[in-house]
Amino acid sequence: MTDKSKQTEANKRWQEKNREHTRYLRNRSASRSFIKNQATLEDIEELEQLIEERKKALSE
């Protein structure tokens, strides 16, 4: 078995054990990519509003 395939297998095992964190990381990555590469000005304004609402909810 090569080092690359060993690492791939280790990554799969980690992802299976940490499904919630894996989902969190995948969603965070997708969000950042969308904002950087595709979001329109309207999208960004809506996201800013959603972020402010989320901040308030988390600080309560």
N, C-alpha and C positions, 0 to 999 in steps of 0.2 A: 504494500500500500504506500502510495507516495505521500509526502508531507501535505500536499494540497488536498488530497482526498481525506486524509486524517482530519485536517482542519475543517473541511466541509462537514464531515460527520459530527465533529465536536460542536460546530455551529448549530446544526440541526437539533442535536440533543439539548443544547442550551435553550433554543427557541421553543422546543416542546415543553420544557420545564418552566419557562417564563412567558407564557402566552400573552398575558395582560401587558407586560412591559414591551414585548415585541410589537403588539398592536399599537401601543402608545408611540413607540419610535417610528413605526411605519406611517401612522397618521400625522405625526409631527413633520416628518420629512415631506409628505405629500402637501401639507399645508404651506410649508416654506417654499417648495417648488412652485406651487400655484401662484403665490404672491409674487415671487421673483420673476416668473416667466410668462404668466398669462393674465393676471388680474388687471381689470380695467380700473379707471378712476372710480367708477361707481362701486365696483367690488370692494375696493380699498376703503371707501367711505363707509360702506355697510360693515365691513370687518372691524373698522375702528369702533363703531357703535357697539357691535357685539363684544368686542374686547373690553370696553368700558363696563358693560353690563356684567360680564364675567368677573371682572376685578371686584365690583361691588359685592357680588354674590360670595366671592371667596373671602372677602374681608369681614363679612358679617359673622 
